[in-house]
Amino acid sequence: MNLWRTKRTLVAWAIRSVGAVFALAISLTLAGRAVGSASTPATAQQENAAAKEVNIDNFTFVPKELTIPAGTQVTWTNKDDDVHTVVSVDGKTFKSKGLDTGDKFSFTFKDPGKYEYLCSIHAQMKGTIIVK
């Protein structure tokens, strides 16, 4: 009987120890995220200027108009079943190849201005990037 109590005590102690270690690991992970996620206004601006997304879905650019700071990279992702392109109206500033489902095209807008674009396959699909 004494041996049985000793084993139960050891098992209970082991379970509490593992639980404490697990709780400590979670606490440290969450604390690290809280500290790491604090951002200064400059960092927030850099993150904001880092990348923006435009989806191509149901023969539409979403969002149709996007305002961004200069230096921002915009990535178009084709989520449609048809092939689409992303081409600046002037045909020179940026031009993607045909994008199949899941394909992406990125362009970094360095200069302020209004950039209109379309799908060269489906000319009714239009969008605008405004760079400030």
HELIX and SHEET records of a PDB file:
HELIX    1   1 ASN A    2  SER A   37  1                                  36    
HELIX    2   2 PRO A   41  ALA A   50  1                                  10    
SHEET    1   A 4 THR A  60  VAL A  62  0                                        
SHEET    2   A 4 ALA A  51  ASP A  57 -1                                        
SHEET    3   A 4 THR A  72  ASN A  78  1                                        
SHEET    4   A 4 LYS A 104  PHE A 109 -1                                        
SHEET    1   B 4 GLU A  65  ILE A  68  0                                        
SHEET    2   B 4 LYS A 126  VAL A 131  1                                        
SHEET    3   B 4 GLY A 113  LEU A 118 -1                                        
SHEET    4   B 4 VAL A  87  SER A  88 -1                                        
END                                                                             
